[in-house]
Structure formats: structure tokens, C-alpha cells
Amino acid sequence: MTPVSRAAPFNLGQLCKEVGLARSSVLHYEAIGLLVPQGRSPAGYRLYGDAQLERLRTIRRLREAGLSLEDIRGLLDRGDAPEPAALLEQRLLGLCRDAERIRAQQRSVARLLALAGSGGGRVHDKASWVALLRRADFDDAAMRAWHTEFERDDPAGHATFLAALGLAPADTDAIRRDAKG
């Protein structure tokens, strides 16, 4: 639900408060031409109207979605910019790529942590290890993928880690068999 604006015009401080942005951000948007004040008060203060308020809310939403200021300029000014839907689709697909890259980093960090723990560092039991991975948003499929990568890339390290968890040899063998496919 969009907040209801109060009577315009707004000064800079009121506009910032209404939209929830820092003064420096609004001044930056103004400096690069994304936002233009409606005018100035007799004392020289910037004044903004409802149109600038809505434009600033749009800029904020697009920034929160991760769009660059240049992309935002294109969307707002619609000169030779790509269609809004195409730009947003590109952003969505970019976020998917970023999320996969971050998931890969999570798996790598978890492997390094597992190797550190099995080498005499902080040792987890199975329950605490699974709880840690759950807190890191690993679901069952992500845990299986993690074990599969670990087994593929470092079978001896994987075996050492599983043993350090205190698993029975039969359980270790079952996890490793599952990881090998």
C-alpha cells in the first residue's frame, strides 16, 4: 500500500522523511538528474511536489530491486531504454545467477568448515552439523548436492569428515554411496 502523501510542497527534509531516504541520496539523485525539484522557496530552499514524491518512491523501489541508476533513468525517461519488462526480466535472471553463485560459495565454505573440523578444529556431531546447514538455508537437496560435490572433489576428506561426526561406518558408507549416485 502506497503511503498517502500530505499536502505538497515538501522541503528536502520532509521529502526524505516521507520516502525514508537519506538526504545525501536525494541530493545525489538530483545531482545526476533523476529528480528535479518543483521549485524553490523565497528563502532558496528546494521544494518538491507530489510528482517528485512519486518519482522518488519509484526510484527507491527500483533501487531496492537492484537496478542501476542508469537503468532507472532509462525506465523513468523511456527515451531509447529497453522495455521495462525486458529490463526487469534481465534483472530477475541476473539475481538467479547471483543466487547460484552464492549457493556455490556456501557449499565451498561448508566444505572448508568440514575439513577444518575434521582436522582437529571445532568438531560437530551429526545433529549440530545438520542444524548449522539448516540455519544456512540448506534443504535436503542442497545437502545431498554438497555431499556429492565433496565426495567427487575430495573423497578422502569427505570420509574423514563423516568419521569426525561420529557416524557409524555403515552410515558413513551409505552417505558416500548416495553421494556417488
C-alpha positions as a Markdown table, in Angstrom:
| # | Residue | x | y | z |
|---|---|---|---|---|
| 1 | Met | 0.0 | 0.0 | 0.0 |
| 2 | Thr | 1.4 | 3.3 | -1.0 |
| 3 | Pro | 1.5 | 5.9 | 1.8 |
| 4 | Val | -0.8 | 8.8 | 1.4 |
| 5 | Ser | 1.1 | 12.0 | 0.7 |
| 6 | Arg | 0.4 | 15.0 | 2.8 |
| 7 | Ala | -0.1 | 18.4 | 1.2 |
| 8 | Ala | 2.7 | 19.5 | -1.1 |
| 9 | Pro | 5.1 | 21.2 | -1.4 |
| 10 | Phe | 7.7 | 19.4 | 0.6 |
| 11 | Asn | 11.1 | 20.7 | 1.6 |
| 12 | Leu | 14.1 | 18.4 | 1.3 |
| 13 | Gly | 13.9 | 17.2 | 4.9 |
| 14 | Gln | 10.2 | 16.5 | 4.6 |
| 15 | Leu | 10.6 | 14.6 | 1.3 |
| 16 | Cys | 13.4 | 12.5 | 2.8 |
| 17 | Lys | 11.3 | 11.6 | 5.8 |
| 18 | Glu | 8.3 | 10.8 | 3.7 |
| 19 | Val | 10.2 | 8.4 | 1.4 |
| 20 | Gly | 12.7 | 7.1 | 4.0 |
| 21 | Leu | 15.8 | 8.0 | 2.2 |
| 22 | Ala | 18.9 | 9.8 | 3.4 |
| 23 | Arg | 19.3 | 13.5 | 2.4 |
| 24 | Ser | 22.6 | 12.6 | 0.6 |
| 25 | Ser | 20.8 | 10.0 | -1.6 |
| 26 | Val | 18.1 | 12.5 | -2.7 |
| 27 | Leu | 20.7 | 15.2 | -3.4 |
| 28 | His | 22.7 | 12.6 | -5.4 |
| 29 | Tyr | 19.6 | 11.7 | -7.5 |
| 30 | Glu | 19.1 | 15.4 | -8.0 |
| 31 | Ala | 22.7 | 16.0 | -9.0 |
| 32 | Ile | 22.6 | 13.3 | -11.7 |
| 33 | Gly | 19.2 | 14.5 | -13.0 |
| 34 | Leu | 17.0 | 11.7 | -11.8 |
| 35 | Leu | 15.0 | 14.1 | -9.6 |
| 36 | Val | 14.3 | 17.8 | -10.2 |
| 37 | Pro | 12.7 | 20.0 | -7.6 |
| 38 | Gln | 9.4 | 21.6 | -8.4 |
| 39 | Gly | 10.9 | 24.9 | -7.5 |
| 40 | Arg | 12.5 | 26.9 | -4.7 |
| 41 | Ser | 11.1 | 28.8 | -1.7 |
| 42 | Pro | 11.6 | 32.5 | -1.3 |
| 43 | Ala | 14.5 | 31.6 | 1.0 |
| 44 | Gly | 16.0 | 29.4 | -1.7 |
| 45 | Tyr | 15.1 | 26.0 | -0.2 |
| 46 | Arg | 14.3 | 23.2 | -2.7 |
| 47 | Leu | 10.6 | 22.4 | -2.9 |
| 48 | Tyr | 9.1 | 19.1 | -4.1 |
| 49 | Gly | 5.6 | 18.3 | -5.1 |
| 50 | Asp | 3.5 | 15.1 | -5.3 |
| 51 | Ala | 5.1 | 14.3 | -8.7 |
| 52 | Gln | 8.6 | 14.3 | -7.3 |
| 53 | Leu | 7.4 | 12.4 | -4.3 |
| 54 | Glu | 6.0 | 9.6 | -6.5 |
| 55 | Arg | 9.1 | 9.6 | -8.8 |
| 56 | Leu | 11.3 | 9.3 | -5.7 |
| 57 | Arg | 9.2 | 6.4 | -4.4 |
| 58 | Thr | 9.6 | 4.7 | -7.8 |
| 59 | Ile | 13.4 | 5.3 | -7.8 |
| 60 | Arg | 13.6 | 3.8 | -4.3 |
| 61 | Arg | 11.6 | 0.7 | -5.3 |
| 62 | Leu | 13.8 | 0.2 | -8.4 |
| 63 | Arg | 17.0 | 0.6 | -6.4 |
| 64 | Glu | 15.7 | -1.9 | -3.8 |
| 65 | Ala | 15.2 | -4.3 | -6.7 |
| 66 | Gly | 18.9 | -3.8 | -7.5 |
| 67 | Leu | 18.6 | -1.8 | -10.7 |
| 68 | Ser | 21.4 | 0.6 | -11.6 |
| 69 | Leu | 20.8 | 4.3 | -11.6 |
| 70 | Glu | 21.4 | 4.3 | -15.4 |
| 71 | Asp | 18.7 | 1.6 | -15.9 |
| 72 | Ile | 16.4 | 3.6 | -13.6 |
| 73 | Arg | 17.0 | 6.7 | -15.7 |
| 74 | Gly | 16.1 | 4.7 | -18.8 |
| 75 | Leu | 12.9 | 3.3 | -17.3 |
| 76 | Leu | 11.8 | 6.7 | -16.0 |
| 77 | Asp | 12.7 | 8.7 | -19.0 |
| 78 | Arg | 11.9 | 6.0 | -21.6 |
| 79 | Gly | 14.0 | 7.5 | -24.3 |
| 80 | Asp | 15.9 | 4.7 | -26.0 |
| 81 | Ala | 15.7 | 2.5 | -22.9 |
| 82 | Pro | 14.7 | -1.2 | -23.2 |
| 83 | Glu | 11.1 | -2.1 | -22.4 |
| 84 | Pro | 10.6 | -2.1 | -18.6 |
| 85 | Ala | 9.5 | -5.8 | -18.6 |
| 86 | Ala | 12.6 | -6.8 | -20.5 |
| 87 | Leu | 14.9 | -4.9 | -18.1 |
| 88 | Leu | 13.2 | -6.4 | -15.1 |
| 89 | Glu | 13.4 | -9.9 | -16.7 |
| 90 | Gln | 17.1 | -9.4 | -17.1 |
| 91 | Arg | 17.5 | -8.3 | -13.5 |
| 92 | Leu | 15.5 | -11.3 | -12.3 |
| 93 | Leu | 17.7 | -13.7 | -14.3 |
| 94 | Gly | 20.8 | -11.9 | -13.1 |
| 95 | Leu | 19.6 | -12.4 | -9.5 |
| 96 | Cys | 19.1 | -16.1 | -10.2 |
| 97 | Arg | 22.8 | -16.3 | -11.5 |
| 98 | Asp | 23.9 | -14.4 | -8.4 |
| 99 | Ala | 21.9 | -16.7 | -6.1 |
| 100 | Glu | 23.5 | -19.8 | -7.7 |
| 101 | Arg | 27.0 | -18.3 | -7.3 |
| 102 | Ile | 26.3 | -17.6 | -3.6 |
| 103 | Arg | 25.0 | -21.1 | -3.1 |
| 104 | Ala | 28.2 | -22.5 | -4.6 |
| 105 | Gln | 30.2 | -20.3 | -2.2 |
| 106 | Gln | 28.1 | -21.6 | 0.7 |
| 107 | Arg | 28.9 | -25.2 | -0.3 |
| 108 | Ser | 32.6 | -24.3 | -0.6 |
| 109 | Val | 32.6 | -22.6 | 2.8 |
| 110 | Ala | 30.8 | -25.6 | 4.4 |
| 111 | Arg | 33.4 | -27.9 | 2.9 |
| 112 | Leu | 36.2 | -25.8 | 4.3 |
| 113 | Leu | 34.5 | -25.8 | 7.6 |
| 114 | Ala | 34.0 | -29.5 | 7.5 |
| 115 | Leu | 37.7 | -30.1 | 6.7 |
| 116 | Ala | 38.7 | -27.7 | 9.5 |
| 117 | Gly | 36.5 | -29.6 | 12.0 |
| 118 | Ser | 37.7 | -33.0 | 10.9 |
| 119 | Gly | 41.3 | -31.9 | 11.2 |
| 120 | Gly | 41.1 | -31.2 | 14.9 |
| 121 | Gly | 39.3 | -27.9 | 14.9 |
| 122 | Arg | 35.8 | -27.4 | 16.1 |
| 123 | Val | 34.0 | -30.8 | 15.8 |
| 124 | His | 30.3 | -31.1 | 15.2 |
| 125 | Asp | 28.2 | -34.1 | 15.7 |
| 126 | Lys | 25.7 | -35.0 | 13.0 |
| 127 | Ala | 22.8 | -33.2 | 14.7 |
| 128 | Ser | 24.7 | -29.9 | 15.2 |
| 129 | Trp | 26.2 | -30.1 | 11.7 |
| 130 | Val | 22.8 | -30.6 | 10.1 |
| 131 | Ala | 21.4 | -27.7 | 12.3 |
| 132 | Leu | 24.2 | -25.4 | 11.1 |
| 133 | Leu | 23.4 | -26.3 | 7.4 |
| 134 | Arg | 19.7 | -25.7 | 8.0 |
| 135 | Arg | 20.5 | -22.3 | 9.5 |
| 136 | Ala | 22.4 | -21.6 | 6.3 |
| 137 | Asp | 19.3 | -22.5 | 4.3 |
| 138 | Phe | 20.5 | -25.9 | 3.1 |
| 139 | Asp | 17.5 | -28.1 | 2.4 |
| 140 | Asp | 17.7 | -31.8 | 1.8 |
| 141 | Ala | 18.6 | -31.4 | -1.9 |
| 142 | Ala | 21.3 | -28.8 | -1.1 |
| 143 | Met | 22.8 | -31.2 | 1.5 |
| 144 | Arg | 22.8 | -34.0 | -1.0 |
| 145 | Ala | 24.5 | -31.8 | -3.6 |
| 146 | Trp | 27.0 | -30.7 | -1.0 |
| 147 | His | 27.9 | -34.3 | -0.1 |
| 148 | Thr | 28.1 | -35.2 | -3.8 |
| 149 | Glu | 30.5 | -32.4 | -4.6 |
| 150 | Phe | 32.6 | -33.2 | -1.5 |
| 151 | Glu | 32.8 | -36.8 | -2.4 |
| 152 | Arg | 33.6 | -36.1 | -6.0 |
| 153 | Asp | 36.3 | -33.5 | -5.3 |
| 154 | Asp | 37.8 | -34.9 | -2.1 |
| 155 | Pro | 36.7 | -38.5 | -1.3 |
| 156 | Ala | 39.3 | -38.9 | 1.5 |
| 157 | Gly | 38.4 | -35.6 | 3.1 |
| 158 | His | 34.7 | -36.5 | 2.9 |
| 159 | Ala | 35.3 | -39.8 | 4.6 |
| 160 | Thr | 37.4 | -38.2 | 7.3 |
| 161 | Phe | 34.7 | -35.6 | 7.9 |
| 162 | Leu | 32.0 | -38.2 | 8.2 |
| 163 | Ala | 34.1 | -40.2 | 10.6 |
| 164 | Ala | 34.7 | -37.0 | 12.7 |
| 165 | Leu | 30.9 | -36.6 | 13.0 |
| 166 | Gly | 31.0 | -39.8 | 14.9 |
| 167 | Leu | 28.9 | -41.7 | 12.4 |
| 168 | Ala | 28.8 | -45.5 | 12.4 |
| 169 | Pro | 30.8 | -47.0 | 9.5 |
| 170 | Ala | 27.6 | -48.3 | 7.9 |
| 171 | Asp | 26.1 | -44.8 | 8.0 |
| 172 | Thr | 29.2 | -43.3 | 6.5 |
| 173 | Asp | 29.2 | -45.9 | 3.7 |
| 174 | Ala | 25.5 | -45.2 | 3.0 |
| 175 | Ile | 26.1 | -41.4 | 2.7 |
| 176 | Arg | 29.1 | -41.9 | 0.5 |
| 177 | Arg | 27.2 | -44.4 | -1.8 |
| 178 | Asp | 24.4 | -41.9 | -2.1 |
| 179 | Ala | 26.8 | -39.1 | -2.9 |
| 180 | Lys | 28.4 | -41.2 | -5.7 |
| 181 | Gly | 25.0 | -41.6 | -7.3 |
